């Protein structure tokens, strides 16, 4: 991750949520003060971003392209 975090034993389990407009969702959540682990990354099949929920658990937003 950009902040230097690396996976620990057991990996990073996360909830993955499909969204229709990742840019709009990131903008809305950023305004609400949600902490992001990464910026939007584009890869095979889509775009994704990781954020932390209120308990610090990773949540992935994914938009198919």
C-alpha positions in Angstrom: 0.0 0.0 0.0 1.1 3.6 -0.5 1.3 4.1 3.3 3.8 1.2 3.7 1.4 -1.4 5.0 2.1 -5.0 3.8 -0.1 -8.1 4.1 0.3 -10.1 7.3 0.1 -13.9 7.7 -3.4 -15.0 6.5 -3.6 -12.2 3.9 -6.0 -9.3 3.8 -9.5 -10.6 3.9 -11.9 -7.9 2.8 -15.5 -7.2 1.8 -15.8 -6.4 -1.9 -18.6 -4.2 -3.1 -19.5 -3.7 -6.8 -20.3 -0.1 -7.7 -21.5 1.5 -10.9 -19.4 4.8 -10.6 -16.3 4.4 -8.5 -15.2 8.0 -9.0 -18.6 9.3 -7.5 -18.4 6.8 -4.6 -14.8 7.8 -3.7 -15.7 11.5 -3.9 -18.8 11.0 -1.6 -16.9 8.8 0.9 -13.8 11.1 0.9 -16.1 14.1 1.8 -17.5 12.1 4.7 -13.9 11.5 6.0 -13.6 7.8 5.2 -9.9 6.8 5.3 -8.6 5.2 2.1 -5.8 2.7 1.9 -5.1 3.3 -1.8 -6.0 5.4 -4.7 -8.1 4.0 -7.5 -6.2 1.4 -9.4 -7.1 0.2 -12.9 -6.4 -3.4 -13.7 -7.7 -6.3 -15.8 -11.5 -6.1 -15.9 -12.0 -3.1 -13.7 -11.0 -0.4 -11.3 -10.7 -0.8 -7.5 -9.9 1.1 -4.4 -9.4 0.0 -0.8 -10.8 1.8 2.2 -11.2 1.2 5.9 -14.5 0.8 7.6 -15.2 2.3 11.1 -13.5 -0.7 12.7 -10.4 -0.5 10.5 -11.4 -3.5 8.3 -10.5 -3.3 4.6 -13.4 -2.8 2.1 -12.8 -2.9 -1.6 -15.0 -1.0 -4.0 -14.9 -2.5 -7.5 -16.2 -1.2 -10.8 -16.2 -3.5 -13.9 -15.0 -1.9 -17.1 
